[in-house]
Protein backbone atom coordinates (compact mmCIF):
# COMPACT_ATOMS: atom_id res chain seq x y z
CA UNK A 1 0.00 0.00 0.00
CA UNK A 2 2.96 2.32 0.64
CA UNK A 3 4.00 1.93 -2.99
CA UNK A 4 0.56 3.14 -4.07
CA UNK A 5 0.89 6.34 -2.01
CA UNK A 6 4.39 6.89 -3.38
CA UNK A 7 2.89 6.88 -6.87
CA UNK A 8 0.12 9.25 -5.78
CA UNK A 9 2.61 11.70 -4.28
CA UNK A 10 4.78 11.55 -7.42
CA UNK A 11 1.73 12.15 -9.59
CA UNK A 12 0.59 15.11 -7.48
CA UNK A 13 4.04 16.72 -7.36
CA UNK A 14 4.79 16.23 -11.07
CA UNK A 15 1.24 17.21 -11.98
CA UNK A 16 1.49 20.43 -9.98
CA UNK A 17 4.74 21.34 -11.75
CA UNK A 18 3.09 20.66 -15.12
CA UNK A 19 0.01 22.66 -14.11
CA UNK A 20 2.15 25.65 -13.20
CA UNK A 21 3.98 25.37 -16.53
CA UNK A 22 0.70 25.16 -18.46
CA UNK A 23 -0.70 28.21 -16.66
CA UNK A 24 2.49 30.12 -17.49
CA UNK A 25 2.15 29.13 -21.16
CA UNK A 26 -1.54 30.05 -21.34
CA UNK A 27 -1.67 33.20 -19.22
CA UNK A 28 1.69 34.93 -19.73
CA UNK A 29 3.64 36.10 -22.76
CA UNK A 30 6.58 33.87 -21.75
CA UNK A 31 7.87 31.54 -24.44
CA UNK A 32 8.25 27.84 -23.65
CA UNK A 33 12.03 28.25 -23.73
CA UNK A 34 11.90 30.95 -21.06
CA UNK A 35 9.62 28.79 -18.93
CA UNK A 36 12.02 25.85 -19.22
CA UNK A 37 14.95 28.03 -18.17
CA UNK A 38 12.86 29.38 -15.29
CA UNK A 39 12.15 25.83 -14.13
CA UNK A 40 15.84 24.85 -14.19
CA UNK A 41 16.88 28.04 -12.38
CA UNK A 42 14.09 27.52 -9.83
CA UNK A 43 15.42 24.03 -9.15
CA UNK A 44 18.93 25.39 -8.66
CA UNK A 45 17.79 28.17 -6.33
CA UNK A 46 15.48 25.94 -4.29
CA UNK A 47 18.21 23.29 -4.13
CA UNK A 48 20.81 25.81 -3.00
CA UNK A 49 18.46 27.08 -0.30
CA UNK A 50 17.84 23.54 0.91
CA UNK A 51 14.11 23.67 0.16
CA UNK A 52 13.93 21.32 -2.83
CA UNK A 53 15.17 18.32 -0.85
CA UNK A 54 11.88 18.39 1.07
CA UNK A 55 9.95 18.50 -2.20
CA UNK A 56 11.97 15.50 -3.42
CA UNK A 57 11.32 13.67 -0.14
CA UNK A 58 7.58 14.15 -0.68
CA UNK A 59 7.24 13.81 -4.45
CA UNK A 60 10.02 11.38 -5.35
CA UNK A 61 10.20 10.96 -9.13
CA UNK A 62 7.49 13.59 -9.52
CA UNK A 63 10.05 16.10 -8.26
CA UNK A 64 13.28 14.73 -9.72
CA UNK A 65 12.21 13.96 -13.30
CA UNK A 66 10.96 17.44 -14.38
CA UNK A 67 13.34 20.27 -15.22
CA UNK A 68 13.27 21.58 -11.67
CA UNK A 69 14.81 18.25 -10.69
CA UNK A 70 17.61 18.81 -13.20
CA UNK A 71 18.33 22.19 -11.62
CA UNK A 72 18.27 20.58 -8.18
CA UNK A 73 20.74 17.93 -9.38
CA UNK A 74 23.08 20.65 -10.66
CA UNK A 75 22.95 22.54 -7.35
CA UNK A 76 23.49 19.36 -5.34
CA UNK A 77 26.45 18.38 -7.53
CA UNK A 78 28.06 21.80 -7.17
CA UNK A 79 27.63 21.78 -3.38
CA UNK A 80 29.19 18.32 -3.10
CA UNK A 81 32.10 19.20 -5.40
CA UNK A 82 32.81 22.46 -3.55
CA UNK A 83 32.97 20.52 -0.29
CA UNK A 84 35.41 18.04 -1.83
CA UNK A 85 37.54 20.21 -4.14
CA UNK A 86 37.02 23.79 -3.05
CA UNK A 87 36.17 26.59 -5.46
CA UNK A 88 37.13 24.49 -8.51
CA UNK A 89 34.15 22.28 -7.65
CA UNK A 90 31.82 25.17 -8.50
CA UNK A 91 32.92 24.84 -12.12
CA UNK A 92 32.87 21.04 -12.40
CA UNK A 93 30.31 19.74 -9.90
CA UNK A 94 27.12 20.40 -11.83
CA UNK A 95 28.27 18.76 -15.04
CA UNK A 96 29.76 15.82 -13.15
CA UNK A 97 26.50 15.21 -11.27
CA UNK A 98 24.40 15.44 -14.43
CA UNK A 99 26.80 13.53 -16.70
CA UNK A 100 24.64 10.40 -16.85
CA UNK A 101 21.52 12.30 -17.89
CA UNK A 102 23.38 14.45 -20.38
CA UNK A 103 25.01 11.38 -21.93
CA UNK A 104 21.68 9.57 -22.19
CA UNK A 105 20.04 12.58 -23.84
CA UNK A 106 22.80 12.85 -26.44
CA UNK A 107 22.87 9.09 -27.11
CA UNK A 108 19.11 8.65 -27.47
CA UNK A 109 18.80 11.84 -29.51
CA UNK A 110 21.43 10.51 -31.90
CA UNK A 111 19.76 7.10 -32.01
CA UNK A 112 16.39 8.61 -32.88
CA UNK A 113 18.02 10.79 -35.54
CA UNK A 114 19.46 7.64 -37.14
CA UNK A 115 16.17 5.75 -37.09
CA UNK A 116 13.75 8.44 -38.28
CA UNK A 117 14.01 10.60 -41.37
CA UNK A 118 13.03 14.27 -41.08
CA UNK A 119 10.32 15.59 -43.38
CA UNK A 120 9.42 19.09 -44.47
CA UNK A 121 6.33 20.57 -42.83
CA UNK A 122 4.89 21.73 -46.13
C-alpha positions as CSV (number, residue, x, y, z in Angstrom):
1,X,0.0,0.0,0.0
2,X,3.0,2.3,0.6
3,X,4.0,1.9,-3.0
4,X,0.6,3.1,-4.1
5,X,0.9,6.3,-2.0
6,X,4.4,6.9,-3.4
7,X,2.9,6.9,-6.9
8,X,0.1,9.2,-5.8
9,X,2.6,11.7,-4.3
10,X,4.8,11.6,-7.4
11,X,1.7,12.2,-9.6
12,X,0.6,15.1,-7.5
13,X,4.0,16.7,-7.4
14,X,4.8,16.2,-11.1
15,X,1.2,17.2,-12.0
16,X,1.5,20.4,-10.0
17,X,4.7,21.3,-11.7
18,X,3.1,20.7,-15.1
19,X,0.0,22.7,-14.1
20,X,2.2,25.6,-13.2
21,X,4.0,25.4,-16.5
22,X,0.7,25.2,-18.5
23,X,-0.7,28.2,-16.7
24,X,2.5,30.1,-17.5
25,X,2.2,29.1,-21.2
26,X,-1.5,30.1,-21.3
27,X,-1.7,33.2,-19.2
28,X,1.7,34.9,-19.7
29,X,3.6,36.1,-22.8
30,X,6.6,33.9,-21.8
31,X,7.9,31.5,-24.4
32,X,8.2,27.8,-23.6
33,X,12.0,28.2,-23.7
34,X,11.9,31.0,-21.1
35,X,9.6,28.8,-18.9
36,X,12.0,25.9,-19.2
37,X,14.9,28.0,-18.2
38,X,12.9,29.4,-15.3
39,X,12.2,25.8,-14.1
40,X,15.8,24.9,-14.2
41,X,16.9,28.0,-12.4
42,X,14.1,27.5,-9.8
43,X,15.4,24.0,-9.1
44,X,18.9,25.4,-8.7
45,X,17.8,28.2,-6.3
46,X,15.5,25.9,-4.3
47,X,18.2,23.3,-4.1
48,X,20.8,25.8,-3.0
49,X,18.5,27.1,-0.3
50,X,17.8,23.5,0.9
51,X,14.1,23.7,0.2
52,X,13.9,21.3,-2.8
53,X,15.2,18.3,-0.8
54,X,11.9,18.4,1.1
55,X,9.9,18.5,-2.2
56,X,12.0,15.5,-3.4
57,X,11.3,13.7,-0.1
58,X,7.6,14.2,-0.7
59,X,7.2,13.8,-4.4
60,X,10.0,11.4,-5.3
61,X,10.2,11.0,-9.1
62,X,7.5,13.6,-9.5
63,X,10.1,16.1,-8.3
64,X,13.3,14.7,-9.7
65,X,12.2,14.0,-13.3
66,X,11.0,17.4,-14.4
67,X,13.3,20.3,-15.2
68,X,13.3,21.6,-11.7
69,X,14.8,18.3,-10.7
70,X,17.6,18.8,-13.2
71,X,18.3,22.2,-11.6
72,X,18.3,20.6,-8.2
73,X,20.7,17.9,-9.4
74,X,23.1,20.6,-10.7
75,X,22.9,22.5,-7.4
76,X,23.5,19.4,-5.3
77,X,26.4,18.4,-7.5
78,X,28.1,21.8,-7.2
79,X,27.6,21.8,-3.4
80,X,29.2,18.3,-3.1
81,X,32.1,19.2,-5.4
82,X,32.8,22.5,-3.6
83,X,33.0,20.5,-0.3
84,X,35.4,18.0,-1.8
85,X,37.5,20.2,-4.1
86,X,37.0,23.8,-3.0
87,X,36.2,26.6,-5.5
88,X,37.1,24.5,-8.5
89,X,34.1,22.3,-7.7
90,X,31.8,25.2,-8.5
91,X,32.9,24.8,-12.1
92,X,32.9,21.0,-12.4
93,X,30.3,19.7,-9.9
94,X,27.1,20.4,-11.8
95,X,28.3,18.8,-15.0
96,X,29.8,15.8,-13.1
97,X,26.5,15.2,-11.3
98,X,24.4,15.4,-14.4
99,X,26.8,13.5,-16.7
100,X,24.6,10.4,-16.9
101,X,21.5,12.3,-17.9
102,X,23.4,14.5,-20.4
103,X,25.0,11.4,-21.9
104,X,21.7,9.6,-22.2
105,X,20.0,12.6,-23.8
106,X,22.8,12.8,-26.4
107,X,22.9,9.1,-27.1
108,X,19.1,8.6,-27.5
109,X,18.8,11.8,-29.5
110,X,21.4,10.5,-31.9
111,X,19.8,7.1,-32.0
112,X,16.4,8.6,-32.9
113,X,18.0,10.8,-35.5
114,X,19.5,7.6,-37.1
115,X,16.2,5.7,-37.1
116,X,13.7,8.4,-38.3
117,X,14.0,10.6,-41.4
118,X,13.0,14.3,-41.1
119,X,10.3,15.6,-43.4
120,X,9.4,19.1,-44.5
121,X,6.3,20.6,-42.8
122,X,4.9,21.7,-46.1
